[in-house]
């Protein structure tokens, strides 16, 4: 859910099973039938982190474009994103996220 005011915007996310998604669930068969691989809420998908670089490399090797939308890091650590940028075609972030990651 997105709450939007004139000068501010808040995104409310129900995490559900996000933290349990692992790269093995994103099979080569899924990627072979795709044109683009989008990763959203990076900091909430903690089980995906260890193999996400390999997943992005696989997507590129299959000719997919990739995008990454970090959203806010609830731990305020902002780790791991820079390593993924070389294999990210579209990086979606707001000014607050950009300052924290930089």
Contact map, one row per residue, 1 for C-alpha under 8 A:
111000000011100000000000000000000000000000000000000000000000000000000000000000000000000000000000000000
111100001111000000000000000000000000000000000000000000000000000000000000000000000000000000000000000000
111110001111000000000000000000000000000000000000000000000000000000000000000000000000000000000000000000
011111011100000000000000000000000000000000000000000000000000000000000000000000000000000000000000000000
001111111000000000000000000000000000000000000000000000000000000000000000000000000000000000000000000000
000111110000000000000000000000000000000000000000000000000000000000000000000000000000000000000000000000
000011111000000000000000000000000000000000000000000000000000000000000000000000000000000000000000000000
000111111100000000000000000000000000000000000000000000000000000000000000000000000000000000000000000000
011110111110000000000000000000000000000000000000000000000000000000000000000000000000000000000000000000
011100011111000000000000000000000000000000000000000000000000000000000000000000000000000000000000000000
111000001111100000000000000000000000000000000000000000000000000000000000000000000000000000000000000000
111000000111110000000000000000000000000000000000000000000000000000000000000000000000000000000000000000
100000000011111000000000000000000000000000000000000000000000000000000000000000000000000000000000000000
000000000001111100000000000000000000000000000000000000000000000000000000000000000000000000000000000000
000000000000111111100000000000000000000000010000000000000000000000000000000000000000000000000000000000
000000000000011111100000000000000000000000000000000000000000000000000000000000000000000000000000000000
000000000000001111111000000000000000000000000000000000000000000000000000000000000000000000000000000000
000000000000001111111000000000000000000000011100000000000000000000000000000000000000000000000000000000
000000000000001111111000000000000000000000011111000000000000000000000000000000000000000000000000000000
000000000000000011111100000000000000000000001111000000000000000000000000000000000000000000000000000000
000000000000000011111110100000000000000000001011000000000000000000000000000000000000000000000000000000
000000000000000000011111110000000000000000000011001000000000000000000000000000000000000000000000000000
000000000000000000001111111000000000000000000001001100100000000000000000000000000000000000000000000000
000000000000000000000111111000000000000000000000000000000000000000000000000000000000000000000000000000
000000000000000000001111111000000000000000000000000000000000000000000000000000000000000000000000000000
000000000000000000000111111101100000000000000000000000000000000000000000000000000000000000000000000000
000000000000000000000011111111100000000000000000000000000000000000000000000000000000000000000000000000
000000000000000000000000011111110000000000000000000000000000000000000000000000000000000000000000000000
000000000000000000000000001111111000000000000000000000000000000000000000000000000000000000000000000000
000000000000000000000000011111111100000000000000000000000000000000000000000000000000000000000000000000
000000000000000000000000011111111110100000000000000000000010010100000000000000000000000000000000000000
000000000000000000000000000111111100000000000000000000000000010000000000000000000000000000000000000000
000000000000000000000000000011111110000000000000000000000000000000000000000000000000000000000000000000
000000000000000000000000000001111111100000000000000000000000000100000000000000000000000000000000000000
000000000000000000000000000000101111100000000000000000000000001110000000000000000000000000000000000000
000000000000000000000000000000000111110000000000000000000010000111100000000000000000000000000000000000
000000000000000000000000000000100111111000000000000000010010000111100000000000000000000000000000000000
000000000000000000000000000000000001111100000000000000000000000001111000000000000000000000000000000000
000000000000000000000000000000000000111111000000000000000000000001111100000000000000000000000000000000
000000000000000000000000000000000000011111000000000000000000000000011110000000000000000000000000000000
000000000000000000000000000000000000001111111000000000000000000000001111000000000000000000000000000000
000000000000000000000000000000000000001111111100100000000000000000011110000000000000000000000000000000
000000000000000000000000000000000000000011111100000000000000000000000111110001000000000000000000000000
000000000000001001100000000000000000000011111100000000000000000000000000100000000000000000000000000000
000000000000000001111000000000000000000011111111100000000000000000000000000000000000000000000000000000
000000000000000001110000000000000000000001111111100000000000000000000000000000000000000000000000000000
000000000000000000111100000000000000000000001111110000000000000000000000000000000000000000000000000000
000000000000000000111110000000000000000000001111111100000000000000000000000000000000000000000000000000
000000000000000000000000000000000000000001001111111110000000000000000000000000010000000000000000000000
000000000000000000000000000000000000000000000011111110000000000000000000000000000000000000000000000000
000000000000000000000110000000000000000000000001111111100000000000000000000000000000000000000000000000
000000000000000000000010000000000000000000000001111111110000000000000000000000000001000000000000000000
000000000000000000000000000000000000000000000000111111111000000000000000000000000011001000000000000000
000000000000000000000000000000000000000000000000001111111100000000000000000000000000000000000000000000
000000000000000000000010000000000000000000000000001111111110000000000000000000000000000000000000000000
000000000000000000000000000000000000100000000000000111111111000001000000000000000001001100000000000000
000000000000000000000000000000000000000000000000000011111111100000000000000000000000001000000000000000
000000000000000000000000000000000000000000000000000001111111110000000000000000000000000000000000000000
000000000000000000000000000000100001100000000000000000111111111111000000000000000000000000000000000000
000000000000000000000000000000000000000000000000000000011111111111000000000000000000001000000000000000
000000000000000000000000000000000000000000000000000000001111111100000000000000000000000000000000000000
000000000000000000000000000000110000000000000000000000000111111100000000000000000000000000000000000000
000000000000000000000000000000000010000000000000000000000011111110000000000000000000000000000000000000
000000000000000000000000000000100111100000000000000000000011111111000000000000000000000000000000000000
000000000000000000000000000000000011100000000000000000000011001111100000000000000000000110000000000000
000000000000000000000000000000000001111000000000000000010011000111110000000000000000001111000000000000
000000000000000000000000000000000001111000000000000000000000000011111000000000000000000111110000000000
000000000000000000000000000000000000011101000000000000000000000001111100000000000000000101110000000000
000000000000000000000000000000000000011111000000000000000000000000111110000000000000000000111000000000
000000000000000000000000000000000000001111100000000000000000000000011111100000001000000000011000100000
000000000000000000000000000000000000000111100000000000000000000000001111100000000000000000001000100000
000000000000000000000000000000000000000010100000000000000000000000000111110100000000000000000000100000
000000000000000000000000000000000000000000110000000000000000000000000111111111000000000000000000000000
000000000000000000000000000000000000000000100000000000000000000000000001111100000000000000000000000000
000000000000000000000000000000000000000000000000000000000000000000000000111111000000000000000000000000
000000000000000000000000000000000000000000000000000000000000000000000001111111000000000000000000000000
000000000000000000000000000000000000000000000000000000000000000000000000101111100000000000000000000000
000000000000000000000000000000000000000000100000000000000000000000000000101111111000000000000000000110
000000000000000000000000000000000000000000000000000000000000000000000000000011111100000000000000000010
000000000000000000000000000000000000000000000000100000000000000000000000000001111111000000000000000000
000000000000000000000000000000000000000000000000000000000000000000000100000001111111100000000000000010
000000000000000000000000000000000000000000000000000000000000000000000000000000111111100000000000000010
000000000000000000000000000000000000000000000000000010000000000000000000000000011111110000000000000000
000000000000000000000000000000000000000000000000000110010000000000000000000000011111111100000000000000
000000000000000000000000000000000000000000000000000000000000000000000000000000001111111110100000000000
000000000000000000000000000000000000000000000000000000000000000000000000000000000011111110000000000000
000000000000000000000000000000000000000000000000000010011001000001000000000000000001111110000000000000
000000000000000000000000000000000000000000000000000000010000000011110000000000000001111111100000000000
000000000000000000000000000000000000000000000000000000000000000011100000000000000000111111100000000000
000000000000000000000000000000000000000000000000000000000000000001110000000000000000000111110000000000
000000000000000000000000000000000000000000000000000000000000000000111000000000000000100111111000000000
000000000000000000000000000000000000000000000000000000000000000000111100000000000000000001111100000000
000000000000000000000000000000000000000000000000000000000000000000001110000000000000000000111110110000
000000000000000000000000000000000000000000000000000000000000000000000000000000000000000000011111110000
000000000000000000000000000000000000000000000000000000000000000000000000000000000000000000001111111000
000000000000000000000000000000000000000000000000000000000000000000000000000000000000000000000111111100
000000000000000000000000000000000000000000000000000000000000000000000111000000000000000000001111111110
000000000000000000000000000000000000000000000000000000000000000000000000000000000000000000001111111111
000000000000000000000000000000000000000000000000000000000000000000000000000000000000000000000011111111
000000000000000000000000000000000000000000000000000000000000000000000000000001000000000000000001111111
000000000000000000000000000000000000000000000000000000000000000000000000000001101100000000000000111111
000000000000000000000000000000000000000000000000000000000000000000000000000000000000000000000000011111
